[in-house]
Amino acid sequence: MNKNDLVDFSFEYGVCDQITPLVRRVIAKNPGPFTYTGTGTYIIGSQDLAVIDPGPIDESHLQAILNATKNQKITHIIITHTHNDHSPLSKLLKEKTGALIYSFDNKSINTGEENKFEEGYDKEFVYDVSIKDKDIIKGKDWTLEAIHTPGHTSNHLCYSLKEEKILFSGDHVMGWSTTVIVPPDGDMEEYMQSLEKLLLRKEQYYLPTHGKMIKNPLSLVKKYITHRLERENQIEKAIKSGKNKITDIVKIIYADVDTRLYPAASMSTLAHLKRMIKKGQIKVDGSNLDGFYEIN
């Protein structure tokens, strides 16, 4: 995404902004290399309310959500996925409001030893209602359809707001950067398939958890697919040139990226390599970050 596309993304921490007639947003003060300006928590409805991705445990953000919903009732707490910048505050918000927590079943998540960096997983997360692909969640003046979009995590869900043709895209399609795919739970092949899945849908706008509204979403999704395929071409060329270790591949294909992001870049490269191995393009001696990769 062009950095110029982000110029009109303005907000103030702790302040609730009206995005559309049915949608408001409060952004948590947890900016960083993986969260951009912070977690965008969405409040849907005008009567009984749904809150999507309450965010990290942060008393000021909790209070901002409660201030924004005075004289209204939060009935649904809805989670896109269980990274630490998305779901932990759900427990405290439930205690304050009595709302039920909705999430994809996360019992099968395999975080692995290599998943300690990046946002990290909310290992204390507990939900009340398990939802799956195509499930419908309804309030008095809103309707959400769950769309299972594994890739960034195995339990990632996007949600379509039927009344306004908006997709809450979580971290699957973000408003400022491509998402990070971290094996073993993150899976590049599933991510690509999930992007293709969105191309069949009709939402006019996306609201990601990080970044601004995406106004030409299908165009961006196509660019993300192209970007990932180009990355695999770059990886193949790097290996052919004698760069057989992930650390060496990353230095070439991410030469223009802040070196602080190299751990994340290494994991996304690993995710690509795993996909390329499944397709028969690459073979490996060893495994994961320490493997020696060659053209098959």
Short mmCIF file of the C-alpha atoms (twelve columns), coordinates in Angstrom:
data_MODEL
# 
_entry.id   MODEL 
# 
loop_
_atom_site.group_PDB 
_atom_site.id 
_atom_site.type_symbol 
_atom_site.label_atom_id 
_atom_site.label_alt_id 
_atom_site.label_comp_id 
_atom_site.label_asym_id 
_atom_site.label_seq_id 
_atom_site.Cartn_x 
_atom_site.Cartn_y 
_atom_site.Cartn_z 
_atom_site.pdbx_PDB_model_num 
ATOM 1   C CA . MET A 1   0.000   0.000   0.000  1 
ATOM 2   C CA . ASN A 2   1.238   3.473   -0.882 1 
ATOM 3   C CA . LYS A 3   2.088   5.532   2.204  1 
ATOM 4   C CA . ASN A 4   0.179   8.429   0.685  1 
ATOM 5   C CA . ASP A 5   -2.988  6.367   1.126  1 
ATOM 6   C CA . LEU A 6   -2.623  6.807   4.882  1 
ATOM 7   C CA . VAL A 7   -2.553  10.614  4.980  1 
ATOM 8   C CA . ASP A 8   -6.228  11.017  5.909  1 
ATOM 9   C CA . PHE A 9   -6.074  8.469   8.756  1 
ATOM 10  C CA . SER A 10  -6.551  10.760  11.753 1 
ATOM 11  C CA . PHE A 11  -7.764  9.930   15.279 1 
ATOM 12  C CA . GLU A 12  -7.176  10.657  18.947 1 
ATOM 13  C CA . TYR A 13  -6.503  7.983   21.545 1 
ATOM 14  C CA . GLY A 14  -9.457  7.487   23.882 1 
ATOM 15  C CA . VAL A 15  -11.881 9.285   21.553 1 
ATOM 16  C CA . CYS A 16  -14.676 7.360   19.854 1 
ATOM 17  C CA . ASP A 17  -15.132 8.259   16.176 1 
ATOM 18  C CA . GLN A 18  -18.259 7.608   14.123 1 
ATOM 19  C CA . ILE A 19  -17.116 5.742   10.996 1 
ATOM 20  C CA . THR A 20  -20.498 4.882   9.441  1 
ATOM 21  C CA . PRO A 21  -24.089 5.167   10.735 1 
ATOM 22  C CA . LEU A 22  -23.758 1.791   12.488 1 
ATOM 23  C CA . VAL A 23  -20.030 1.702   13.260 1 
ATOM 24  C CA . ARG A 24  -17.841 3.584   15.729 1 
ATOM 25  C CA . ARG A 25  -14.158 3.056   16.531 1 
ATOM 26  C CA . VAL A 26  -11.855 3.609   19.504 1 
ATOM 27  C CA . ILE A 27  -8.119  3.006   19.028 1 
ATOM 28  C CA . ALA A 28  -6.025  1.573   21.855 1 
ATOM 29  C CA . LYS A 29  -2.722  3.213   22.670 1 
ATOM 30  C CA . ASN A 30  -0.540  0.252   21.741 1 
ATOM 31  C CA . PRO A 31  1.303   1.429   18.620 1 
ATOM 32  C CA . GLY A 32  4.184   -0.657  17.314 1 
ATOM 33  C CA . PRO A 33  5.789   -2.352  14.320 1 
ATOM 34  C CA . PHE A 34  3.030   -4.985  14.203 1 
ATOM 35  C CA . THR A 35  0.079   -2.862  15.370 1 
ATOM 36  C CA . TYR A 36  0.665   0.378   13.417 1 
ATOM 37  C CA . THR A 37  -1.140  3.113   15.425 1 
ATOM 38  C CA . GLY A 38  -2.759  0.564   17.760 1 
ATOM 39  C CA . THR A 39  -5.722  -1.787  17.962 1 
ATOM 40  C CA . GLY A 40  -8.910  -0.395  16.449 1 
ATOM 41  C CA . THR A 41  -11.881 -1.575  18.507 1 
ATOM 42  C CA . TYR A 42  -15.178 -1.361  16.628 1 
ATOM 43  C CA . ILE A 43  -18.562 -0.743  18.235 1 
ATOM 44  C CA . ILE A 44  -21.528 -1.808  16.106 1 
ATOM 45  C CA . GLY A 45  -25.165 -0.824  16.509 1 
ATOM 46  C CA . SER A 46  -27.267 1.878   18.109 1 
ATOM 47  C CA . GLN A 47  -29.164 -0.189  20.703 1 
ATOM 48  C CA . ASP A 48  -27.774 -3.556  21.794 1 
ATOM 49  C CA . LEU A 49  -24.118 -3.320  20.780 1 
ATOM 50  C CA . ALA A 50  -21.393 -5.589  19.498 1 
ATOM 51  C CA . VAL A 51  -17.731 -4.844  20.223 1 
ATOM 52  C CA . ILE A 52  -15.193 -6.334  17.804 1 
ATOM 53  C CA . ASP A 53  -11.648 -6.899  19.137 1 
ATOM 54  C CA . PRO A 54  -11.582 -5.148  22.548 1 
ATOM 55  C CA . GLY A 55  -7.787  -5.140  22.357 1 
ATOM 56  C CA . PRO A 56  -4.993  -5.575  24.908 1 
ATOM 57  C CA . ILE A 57  -5.424  -5.268  28.651 1 
ATOM 58  C CA . ASP A 58  -5.401  -1.496  29.079 1 
ATOM 59  C CA . GLU A 59  -7.514  0.256   31.710 1 
ATOM 60  C CA . SER A 60  -7.688  3.517   29.770 1 
ATOM 61  C CA . HIS A 61  -8.888  1.723   26.628 1 
ATOM 62  C CA . LEU A 62  -11.484 -0.211  28.622 1 
ATOM 63  C CA . GLN A 63  -12.736 3.076   30.047 1 
ATOM 64  C CA . ALA A 64  -12.835 4.637   26.593 1 
ATOM 65  C CA . ILE A 65  -15.055 1.781   25.362 1 
ATOM 66  C CA . LEU A 66  -17.339 2.135   28.383 1 
ATOM 67  C CA . ASN A 67  -17.500 5.920   28.002 1 
ATOM 68  C CA . ALA A 68  -18.444 5.527   24.341 1 
ATOM 69  C CA . THR A 69  -21.313 3.187   25.198 1 
ATOM 70  C CA . LYS A 70  -22.914 4.969   28.158 1 
ATOM 71  C CA . ASN A 71  -26.702 4.477   28.310 1 
ATOM 72  C CA . GLN A 72  -26.341 1.611   25.816 1 
ATOM 73  C CA . LYS A 73  -25.898 -2.111  26.395 1 
ATOM 74  C CA . ILE A 74  -22.990 -4.161  25.056 1 
ATOM 75  C CA . THR A 75  -24.430 -7.640  24.387 1 
ATOM 76  C CA . HIS A 76  -21.767 -9.208  22.135 1 
ATOM 77  C CA . ILE A 77  -17.960 -9.254  22.354 1 
ATOM 78  C CA . ILE A 78  -16.639 -10.579 19.052 1 
ATOM 79  C CA . ILE A 79  -13.069 -11.698 18.376 1 
ATOM 80  C CA . THR A 80  -11.320 -11.891 14.996 1 
ATOM 81  C CA . HIS A 81  -8.447  -13.946 16.455 1 
ATOM 82  C CA . THR A 82  -6.637  -14.494 19.722 1 
ATOM 83  C CA . HIS A 83  -3.434  -12.488 19.472 1 
ATOM 84  C CA . ASN A 84  -2.545  -10.372 22.499 1 
ATOM 85  C CA . ASP A 85  -3.421  -7.105  20.770 1 
ATOM 86  C CA . HIS A 86  -6.961  -8.281  19.954 1 
ATOM 87  C CA . SER A 87  -8.632  -10.451 22.599 1 
ATOM 88  C CA . PRO A 88  -7.294  -10.085 26.198 1 
ATOM 89  C CA . LEU A 89  -9.523  -7.141  27.190 1 
ATOM 90  C CA . SER A 90  -12.593 -9.264  26.411 1 
ATOM 91  C CA . LYS A 91  -12.494 -10.775 29.904 1 
ATOM 92  C CA . LEU A 92  -12.629 -7.405  31.694 1 
ATOM 93  C CA . LEU A 93  -15.225 -6.043  29.265 1 
ATOM 94  C CA . LYS A 94  -17.416 -9.071  29.950 1 
ATOM 95  C CA . GLU A 95  -17.060 -8.511  33.699 1 
ATOM 96  C CA . LYS A 96  -18.198 -4.893  33.274 1 
ATOM 97  C CA . THR A 97  -21.076 -5.543  30.864 1 
ATOM 98  C CA . GLY A 98  -22.193 -9.162  31.114 1 
ATOM 99  C CA . ALA A 99  -21.811 -9.538  27.340 1 
ATOM 100 C CA . LEU A 100 -21.029 -12.942 25.857 1 
ATOM 101 C CA . ILE A 101 -17.727 -13.534 24.032 1 
ATOM 102 C CA . TYR A 102 -17.883 -14.980 20.503 1 
ATOM 103 C CA . SER A 103 -14.870 -16.628 18.853 1 
ATOM 104 C CA . PHE A 104 -13.748 -19.401 16.545 1 
ATOM 105 C CA . ASP A 105 -12.709 -22.500 18.479 1 
ATOM 106 C CA . ASN A 106 -9.027  -21.952 19.322 1 
ATOM 107 C CA . LYS A 107 -8.237  -25.233 21.060 1 
ATOM 108 C CA . SER A 108 -6.274  -26.544 18.082 1 
ATOM 109 C CA . ILE A 109 -3.846  -23.618 17.919 1 
ATOM 110 C CA . ASN A 110 -0.210  -24.728 17.833 1 
ATOM 111 C CA . THR A 111 1.854   -21.680 18.746 1 
ATOM 112 C CA . GLY A 112 5.201   -23.487 18.818 1 
ATOM 113 C CA . GLU A 113 8.443   -22.276 20.310 1 
ATOM 114 C CA . GLU A 114 9.144   -20.024 17.325 1 
ATOM 115 C CA . ASN A 115 5.984   -17.985 17.847 1 
ATOM 116 C CA . LYS A 116 7.193   -16.071 20.902 1 
ATOM 117 C CA . PHE A 117 7.872   -12.859 19.008 1 
ATOM 118 C CA . GLU A 118 5.259   -10.849 17.086 1 
ATOM 119 C CA . GLU A 119 2.002   -10.111 18.927 1 
ATOM 120 C CA . GLY A 120 1.922   -13.399 20.856 1 
ATOM 121 C CA . TYR A 121 -1.132  -15.507 21.622 1 
ATOM 122 C CA . ASP A 122 -3.705  -14.837 24.330 1 
ATOM 123 C CA . LYS A 123 -3.274  -18.112 26.187 1 
ATOM 124 C CA . GLU A 124 -5.748  -17.108 28.912 1 
ATOM 125 C CA . PHE A 125 -8.556  -16.501 26.428 1 
ATOM 126 C CA . VAL A 126 -11.960 -18.016 27.217 1 
ATOM 127 C CA . TYR A 127 -15.049 -17.585 25.073 1 
ATOM 128 C CA . ASP A 128 -18.743 -18.313 25.582 1 
ATOM 129 C CA . VAL A 129 -20.011 -18.976 22.061 1 
ATOM 130 C CA . SER A 130 -18.093 -20.910 19.397 1 
ATOM 131 C CA . ILE A 131 -18.699 -19.660 15.871 1 
ATOM 132 C CA . LYS A 132 -17.652 -21.029 12.517 1 
ATOM 133 C CA . ASP A 133 -17.652 -20.080 8.849  1 
ATOM 134 C CA . LYS A 134 -20.982 -18.644 7.607  1 
ATOM 135 C CA . ASP A 135 -22.521 -18.358 11.102 1 
ATOM 136 C CA . ILE A 136 -24.833 -15.373 11.578 1 
ATOM 137 C CA . ILE A 137 -24.777 -13.175 14.695 1 
ATOM 138 C CA . LYS A 138 -27.680 -10.743 15.048 1 
ATOM 139 C CA . GLY A 139 -28.443 -7.659  17.124 1 
ATOM 140 C CA . LYS A 140 -31.481 -5.391  17.016 1 
ATOM 141 C CA . ASP A 141 -30.182 -3.280  14.129 1 
ATOM 142 C CA . TRP A 142 -27.152 -5.210  12.862 1 
ATOM 143 C CA . THR A 143 -26.294 -8.579  11.316 1 
ATOM 144 C CA . LEU A 144 -22.806 -10.066 11.159 1 
ATOM 145 C CA . GLU A 145 -21.738 -13.053 9.063  1 
ATOM 146 C CA . ALA A 146 -18.587 -14.867 10.171 1 
ATOM 147 C CA . ILE A 147 -16.062 -15.731 7.462  1 
ATOM 148 C CA . HIS A 148 -13.299 -18.146 8.447  1 
ATOM 149 C CA . THR A 149 -10.042 -16.787 7.001  1 
ATOM 150 C CA . PRO A 150 -7.143  -18.873 8.354  1 
ATOM 151 C CA . GLY A 151 -3.593  -17.939 7.460  1 
ATOM 152 C CA . HIS A 152 -2.448  -15.240 9.857  1 
ATOM 153 C CA . THR A 153 -3.765  -17.584 12.550 1 
ATOM 154 C CA . SER A 154 -5.751  -20.797 12.206 1 
ATOM 155 C CA . ASN A 155 -8.688  -19.290 14.134 1 
ATOM 156 C CA . HIS A 156 -8.929  -16.000 12.237 1 
ATOM 157 C CA . LEU A 157 -12.411 -14.748 11.344 1 
ATOM 158 C CA . CYS A 158 -13.542 -11.757 9.332  1 
ATOM 159 C CA . TYR A 159 -17.076 -10.426 9.821  1 
ATOM 160 C CA . SER A 160 -19.436 -8.974  7.238  1 
ATOM 161 C CA . LEU A 161 -21.864 -6.291  8.407  1 
ATOM 162 C CA . LYS A 162 -24.829 -6.992  6.136  1 
ATOM 163 C CA . GLU A 163 -26.621 -3.672  6.634  1 
ATOM 164 C CA . GLU A 164 -23.685 -1.611  5.392  1 
ATOM 165 C CA . LYS A 165 -21.754 -4.036  3.146  1 
ATOM 166 C CA . ILE A 166 -18.642 -3.665  5.326  1 
ATOM 167 C CA . LEU A 167 -16.095 -6.375  6.109  1 
ATOM 168 C CA . PHE A 168 -14.257 -6.246  9.432  1 
ATOM 169 C CA . SER A 169 -11.051 -7.777  8.144  1 
ATOM 170 C CA . GLY A 170 -9.044  -8.116  11.372 1 
ATOM 171 C CA . ASP A 171 -5.413  -8.784  10.508 1 
ATOM 172 C CA . HIS A 172 -6.222  -10.779 7.370  1 
ATOM 173 C CA . VAL A 173 -6.329  -7.628  5.232  1 
ATOM 174 C CA . MET A 174 -4.884  -4.609  7.017  1 
ATOM 175 C CA . GLY A 175 -5.085  -0.927  6.205  1 
ATOM 176 C CA . TRP A 176 -1.347  -0.256  6.277  1 
ATOM 177 C CA . SER A 177 0.693   -3.404  5.605  1 
ATOM 178 C CA . THR A 178 0.576   -7.044  4.595  1 
ATOM 179 C CA . THR A 179 -0.001  -9.400  7.504  1 
ATOM 180 C CA . VAL A 180 2.687   -11.581 9.069  1 
ATOM 181 C CA . ILE A 181 2.365   -15.356 8.648  1 
ATOM 182 C CA . VAL A 182 4.092   -17.215 11.486 1 
ATOM 183 C CA . PRO A 183 4.299   -21.034 11.336 1 
ATOM 184 C CA . PRO A 184 3.320   -23.426 12.741 1 
ATOM 185 C CA . ASP A 185 -0.126  -21.928 13.390 1 
ATOM 186 C CA . GLY A 186 0.176   -19.408 10.566 1 
ATOM 187 C CA . ASP A 187 -0.017  -21.031 7.142  1 
ATOM 188 C CA . MET A 188 0.801   -19.365 3.827  1 
ATOM 189 C CA . GLU A 189 -1.275  -21.727 1.679  1 
ATOM 190 C CA . GLU A 190 -4.328  -21.161 3.891  1 
ATOM 191 C CA . TYR A 191 -3.686  -17.417 3.791  1 
ATOM 192 C CA . MET A 192 -3.619  -17.396 -0.013 1 
ATOM 193 C CA . GLN A 193 -6.800  -19.458 -0.143 1 
ATOM 194 C CA . SER A 194 -8.452  -17.066 2.322  1 
ATOM 195 C CA . LEU A 195 -7.533  -14.095 0.124  1 
ATOM 196 C CA . GLU A 196 -9.041  -15.869 -2.883 1 
ATOM 197 C CA . LYS A 197 -12.159 -16.501 -0.798 1 
ATOM 198 C CA . LEU A 198 -12.640 -12.758 -0.301 1 
ATOM 199 C CA . LEU A 199 -12.487 -12.152 -4.061 1 
ATOM 200 C CA . LEU A 200 -15.854 -13.938 -4.334 1 
ATOM 201 C CA . ARG A 201 -17.533 -11.565 -1.889 1 
ATOM 202 C CA . LYS A 202 -19.362 -8.258  -2.441 1 
ATOM 203 C CA . GLU A 203 -18.435 -6.015  0.512  1 
ATOM 204 C CA . GLN A 204 -17.763 -2.449  -0.607 1 
ATOM 205 C CA . TYR A 205 -15.403 -1.443  2.229  1 
ATOM 206 C CA . TYR A 206 -13.076 -3.169  4.685  1 
ATOM 207 C CA . LEU A 207 -12.434 -2.000  8.234  1 
ATOM 208 C CA . PRO A 208 -9.206  -3.623  9.495  1 
ATOM 209 C CA . THR A 209 -8.215  -3.759  13.153 1 
ATOM 210 C CA . HIS A 210 -5.101  -1.737  12.295 1 
ATOM 211 C CA . GLY A 211 -5.288  1.178   9.902  1 
ATOM 212 C CA . LYS A 212 -7.945  3.094   8.040  1 
ATOM 213 C CA . MET A 213 -10.959 2.048   6.011  1 
ATOM 214 C CA . ILE A 214 -10.032 0.276   2.767  1 
ATOM 215 C CA . LYS A 215 -12.195 1.725   0.000  1 
ATOM 216 C CA . ASN A 216 -11.158 -0.480  -2.941 1 
ATOM 217 C CA . PRO A 217 -10.811 -3.783  -1.115 1 
ATOM 218 C CA . LEU A 218 -10.829 -6.298  -3.959 1 
ATOM 219 C CA . SER A 219 -8.116  -4.368  -5.771 1 
ATOM 220 C CA . LEU A 220 -5.969  -4.498  -2.631 1 
ATOM 221 C CA . VAL A 221 -6.654  -8.207  -2.095 1 
ATOM 222 C CA . LYS A 222 -5.493  -8.912  -5.654 1 
ATOM 223 C CA . LYS A 223 -2.337  -6.869  -4.997 1 
ATOM 224 C CA . TYR A 224 -1.647  -8.905  -1.860 1 
ATOM 225 C CA . ILE A 225 -1.959  -12.158 -3.810 1 
ATOM 226 C CA . THR A 226 0.394   -10.818 -6.485 1 
ATOM 227 C CA . HIS A 227 2.814   -9.604  -3.800 1 
ATOM 228 C CA . ARG A 228 3.012   -13.053 -2.204 1 
ATOM 229 C CA . LEU A 229 3.616   -14.764 -5.543 1 
ATOM 230 C CA . GLU A 230 6.367   -12.239 -6.310 1 
ATOM 231 C CA . ARG A 231 7.952   -13.000 -2.925 1 
ATOM 232 C CA . GLU A 232 8.108   -16.672 -3.858 1 
ATOM 233 C CA . ASN A 233 9.785   -15.782 -7.155 1 
ATOM 234 C CA . GLN A 234 12.325  -13.722 -5.192 1 
ATOM 235 C CA . ILE A 235 12.928  -16.621 -2.807 1 
ATOM 236 C CA . GLU A 236 13.484  -18.999 -5.717 1 
ATOM 237 C CA . LYS A 237 15.982  -16.612 -7.345 1 
ATOM 238 C CA . ALA A 238 17.824  -16.134 -4.048 1 
ATOM 239 C CA . ILE A 239 18.183  -19.891 -3.577 1 
ATOM 240 C CA . LYS A 240 19.401  -20.309 -7.164 1 
ATOM 241 C CA . SER A 241 22.055  -17.655 -6.431 1 
ATOM 242 C CA . GLY A 242 23.387  -19.729 -3.528 1 
ATOM 243 C CA . LYS A 243 21.452  -18.252 -0.624 1 
ATOM 244 C CA . ASN A 244 20.239  -21.448 1.034  1 
ATOM 245 C CA . LYS A 245 19.588  -20.251 4.597  1 
ATOM 246 C CA . ILE A 246 16.609  -18.172 5.618  1 
ATOM 247 C CA . THR A 247 18.799  -15.508 7.239  1 
ATOM 248 C CA . ASP A 248 20.597  -14.953 3.922  1 
ATOM 249 C CA . ILE A 249 17.394  -15.028 1.863  1 
ATOM 250 C CA . VAL A 250 15.796  -12.388 4.106  1 
ATOM 251 C CA . LYS A 251 18.720  -9.977  3.675  1 
ATOM 252 C CA . ILE A 252 18.135  -10.036 -0.087 1 
ATOM 253 C CA . ILE A 253 14.356  -10.007 -0.432 1 
ATOM 254 C CA . TYR A 254 13.758  -7.641  2.511  1 
ATOM 255 C CA . ALA A 255 16.690  -5.312  1.841  1 
ATOM 256 C CA . ASP A 256 14.422  -2.244  2.077  1 
ATOM 257 C CA . VAL A 257 12.808  -3.265  5.390  1 
ATOM 258 C CA . ASP A 258 13.748  -2.102  8.900  1 
ATOM 259 C CA . THR A 259 16.077  -4.765  10.304 1 
ATOM 260 C CA . ARG A 260 13.982  -4.835  13.519 1 
ATOM 261 C CA . LEU A 261 11.344  -6.585  11.411 1 
ATOM 262 C CA . TYR A 262 13.730  -9.306  10.213 1 
ATOM 263 C CA . PRO A 263 12.466  -11.855 12.778 1 
ATOM 264 C CA . ALA A 264 8.957   -11.426 11.364 1 
ATOM 265 C CA . ALA A 265 10.322  -11.457 7.812  1 
ATOM 266 C CA . SER A 266 12.149  -14.705 8.585  1 
ATOM 267 C CA . MET A 267 8.931   -16.337 9.725  1 
ATOM 268 C CA . SER A 268 7.002   -15.163 6.659  1 
ATOM 269 C CA . THR A 269 9.851   -16.482 4.492  1 
ATOM 270 C CA . LEU A 270 9.595   -19.801 6.321  1 
ATOM 271 C CA . ALA A 271 5.847   -19.817 5.650  1 
ATOM 272 C CA . HIS A 272 6.508   -19.272 1.950  1 
ATOM 273 C CA . LEU A 273 9.125   -22.018 1.893  1 
ATOM 274 C CA . LYS A 274 6.738   -24.481 3.538  1 
ATOM 275 C CA . ARG A 275 4.175   -23.714 0.847  1 
ATOM 276 C CA . MET A 276 6.790   -24.097 -1.895 1 
ATOM 277 C CA . ILE A 277 7.924   -27.449 -0.442 1 
ATOM 278 C CA . LYS A 278 4.318   -28.711 -0.527 1 
ATOM 279 C CA . LYS A 279 4.109   -27.654 -4.171 1 
ATOM 280 C CA . GLY A 280 7.317   -29.540 -4.985 1 
ATOM 281 C CA . GLN A 281 9.358   -26.445 -5.904 1 
ATOM 282 C CA . ILE A 282 11.794  -26.579 -2.979 1 
ATOM 283 C CA . LYS A 283 13.440  -29.268 -0.856 1 
ATOM 284 C CA . VAL A 284 15.046  -28.860 2.557  1 
ATOM 285 C CA . ASP A 285 17.796  -30.505 4.572  1 
ATOM 286 C CA . GLY A 286 16.846  -29.942 8.185  1 
ATOM 287 C CA . SER A 287 13.790  -27.890 9.057  1 
ATOM 288 C CA . ASN A 288 12.321  -24.497 9.785  1 
ATOM 289 C CA . LEU A 289 14.653  -21.537 10.442 1 
ATOM 290 C CA . ASP A 290 17.775  -23.734 10.505 1 
ATOM 291 C CA . GLY A 291 17.024  -25.627 7.290  1 
ATOM 292 C CA . PHE A 292 19.205  -25.685 4.177  1 
ATOM 293 C CA . TYR A 293 16.867  -24.957 1.248  1 
ATOM 294 C CA . GLU A 294 17.474  -25.984 -2.359 1 
ATOM 295 C CA . ILE A 295 15.576  -26.014 -5.647 1 
ATOM 296 C CA . ASN A 296 13.907  -29.374 -6.107 1 
# 
